[in-house]
Amino acid sequence: MGLVHAAIRALGKPQYIFRTSQLLKRAARFVRGTKPFETVTLPWKLRIGVDTADTVGNAIAVQGVYDLVTTEVLWRLTSRGDKTIDGGANVGYMTSILAHRAGSCGSVLAFEPHPQVFQRLKSNVGTWTNVAPITLHNFALSDRSGQAILLDVPTHQQNKCWSHLPGWDHRPEQLRPGISVELHRLDEFIDYEVGVMKLDVEFHEAQVLEGAGHHLRNIRDIIFEEVGPYPQESHKLLERAGYRIVWFEEHLKGPRIIEPFSRPELRHYDTVPSYLATQDYKRAESLLLRPGWQSLRNG
């Protein structure tokens, strides 16, 4: 009965209620079975190829979106003409939101260190038209430049989205076999005002923020993953730089802003929402208080 209740609860999510076509696609997918590779048309009409053995890819194939709350926050905060950054772009799902919303007069810098994932990202981006110019970089962001070993979590070898950099206190010979990748600081690439940066780099967020140097204050909104409860080093670093940090709950009527130390029942989430750090809270609040799920409206 627990599995039945969980399945029923899953079908009551906004991505199905407000996109009934996706509910039908999920039912059809259940009948025909799962394909190892699928191409999904996102609500904003861009197509993305995904590996269904991967956590992110499977979620996109099943739901038509990934991490709905973060999707909605990113959608609302990105304005036409914004210069944007996607740190940890994976196969390009969040990149597609930034590129669509910023438009042809905006721009996207996307960073993805895993070579296999980068090829899928490059392939996906190559199919998109009428979006912001996208510059792709096949290396990792950090607080220094150089080389490092990108590791896969032992229990998630098929899930390249779990790949991460080790701490600097490890030596390469002590590590599990991994992939050698380049490291660069973010301040090597930005000396201008940035509208939105999305950051999902598996336990390495604080180092990436450190690598922005004094240019960190040039970024209006930062949507970032942080697995630890507030306050982690990433939160402290951003607050010292003058950012206000908030978090979100998912409701049928839309995302609700909450304080960062107020964590709702995480078992209700397929993916825990990202935090928002903003230098313009009044703007962010005015955009995020509007009811509904704008990102599901076929943009």
N, C-alpha and C positions, 0 to 999 in steps of 0.2 A: 504493500500500500504506500510505503514511503516513496518508492520510485514513481508510482502513479501520480501522487500528489506533486512531486517535483516536476514531472512532465507537464502536468496541467498548469502549474505556476509558471513554468517557462513559456508556455503558449500565451500567457496573459501579459507578456512584456509589450512595451510600446512599439517595438519594431515589427510585431505581428498585428497588433490591434490597429495601428495606423497605416499598415502596409499589408493588407489582406493577401495581396499577390504573393508576398514572401511566405505567408503561411501555407498557401497552396504549393509553392515551390518546395517547401520543407516536406510536405506530405508526399509529393511526387518523388523527392529524393529518397525518402524512407522506403518507398515501394521499389524503386529501381536499384537502390544501393548506392554506395559511395564510390565515386571515381577518384583515382589518385591525384588527378589534376583537374581543376575546374576554372572556368572563366565566369566571373560574376559581374553583372551590371549594377553598380552602386546607385543609391537614390539620386545622386547628382549626375547620372548618365555616363560617368566614366567607367570603363571596363578594367578589371584587374584579374590577373591570373594567379591562382593560389594552389599550394600544395596542401591537400586535405589531411596529410599526416602531421602537419604542423598545427600547433594550438591556434595561432592567429588565423592561418589559412582556413582551418575547419570552421572557426566561428564565423568568418566572412561568408563561407559557402552556405552554412546553415541559416544564419540570421540576416544575411545581406548587409550587415554592418559589423563593426567590432568596437567594443567598449563604448556603448551608446552615450553615456554621460560625458565622457571626454570628447567624443565626436561632436556632441551638441555644443559644448563649451568652446571648442576650437572653431566650430562653424560660426557661432555668434560673435566671437571676439575678433575674427579675421575680417578686415575691411578691404574693399577694393583699393588697389594701389599699395598695399602693405608689402614691405620687404620681410620675408619670413624665413625661418630655419626649422628643419626637422632633424634633430639629433637622435640617431637610432631609427632610421627610416624603415627598416625591415623591407617588405616587398612594395611599400609605397602607399598603403591605405591612408595614413594621416597626411602624407605628402599630397595625395589627391585632393584632400579637403583644402589645404593651404593654397594649392595651385588654382583650384576652381574659384575659391572665394577671393583671392587676391587679384585674379584676372590678369589680362595681358599687360597692364601697366604696373603690376607688382612683380615679385620674384620669389623663388624658393631656393635655398641652399639645403641639400639633403645629404646626410652623412650615414653610411652603412659600411661597417668594416668586414663583415663576413663575405668572402668572395662569391660563394654560391648564391647567397641571398641577394647580393648586389647585382648579379646577372639577371635575376628575376625582377628586381627593382628597375633596372635599366630597360628591360623588355617591356614592362608595364608602362613606364613613363613614355616610351617611344610610340605608344599607340594613342596618346592623349592629344587633343587639339583644342584650340580656343581656351587655353589656360595660361597661367603665368609662366614665364621662362623658368626652367628648372635646371640647376647645376648640380650634378651628382659627384660625390667624392667617396672613393672606396677606401676609407680609413676611419680610425676611431678618434673621437675627441677626448681630450684629457687635460691635465694640468701641466703637461710637459710634451715636448716633441721627442720622437725617437721610435723605438720598436717595443712591442710587447707580444705576449702570447694570448690569443683569444681562446677561451675554454668553453666546452659544452658541459652543462650540468650532467653528471653521470647517468641519472635516471631519465634524461630527456634528450638522448642522442639525436632523435628525429626532429626535435624542436629547435631549430636554429635560432628562434626568437629568444631562447634562454641563454644564448652564448654571452659570456661576460669576460671582462678583464680581471685578473687577480690583483690582490694588493701588492704594493711595491716591496713588501717585506719578504716576498717569495723569490727564489732564484729559478731560472728556467729549468734547470736540471731536476728540480724538486717537483715540478708540475706534471700533471697528466698530459699526454700528447695533445697538442692543440695546433692552432694556426698562427703563424707569425703575421702581425699586422702593423701598419704604420700608425703612429700617434701624432696628433697635431693639436695645438691650442686653438681655441675659437678666436682669440684676438688676432690670429694671423689672417683672418678672413673678413672681419667686420670692423669698419671704422665709420659706421653710419647708423642712423636710427633704424631700429628693427621693430616692427609692429608686434609680431607673435613668434615665439619659439616654443616648439614642442620637444620635450626631452624624455626619452625612455631608453636608458642605457644600462639597465640591470646592475644596480648597486653602485654605479659610478657617477651619479648625478653631481655630488659635491665637487668632484675633481673637474668635471666639465665646466661647472660654474666658476671654479677658481681659474680655469684656463681662459675665461672671457676677460680677465683682468679688469681694468677700469672701464672697459666697454660694456660690462654687465649692466651698468646703469642706463645704457642706451636702448635697452630692450623694454618695451612697454608691458607686455604680458608674457609670462612663462608658464606653460602648462607642463607639469613634470610628474613623473612617477616617483614614488618613494615608498618602499615596502615597510619601513619601520614607522612606528607611531610618532606623532609630533611630540617634542621637537627633535629632529635629526640634524646632522651637521648641515645638510642642504637647506633646511628651514632657517637655521641660525645665520648662515651666510647670506641668504636673501634678505632676511630682516635687517641685518646690519647694513645692507646696501639700500635700504629704504623701501622695500617691498612690503605690501600687506598680503598675507597668505590666507586663503580660504579653502574649504573643501566642499563636497557636494553629496546630497542624497538623491536617489532616483525615485521619482513619483510619476504616476500616470500622467499628470498634468505638466510634467517637465522637470528639469533638475532644480533642486533647491539649495541655495547657498547656506552653509553652516560653518561654524568656527572649526579650525583645524584640529582642535583637541576633542571634538565631538565625533567619535567614530560610530556610525550606525552598525547594525548587525551585518557583518561582512558575508555571512552565509547566503544573503539574498543576492549577492553579486556574482556574476560569472567572472567579471574582471573588476577589481577594485578601482574606483575613479581616481584620476590624477588630481593633484593639488593645483591650485592657481596662485601664482605670485604676480601681483600687478602693481604698477606705479601709478595707475589711474583708476582707483577703486570706484569712483562715481560713475565713470564711463562703463566699467565692467558690470557694476550693479544694475545700471539702467538697461543694459543689453540682456542680462541674465535673469532679470525678474519677470520678463514677459513669459506668459504661459505657453505651453505647447512644445512640440518637437520640430523645430524649423528644418533640421537636417533631413527629416523624413518626407519632406514635401516635394520631392523631385526637383529641388533647387532650380 
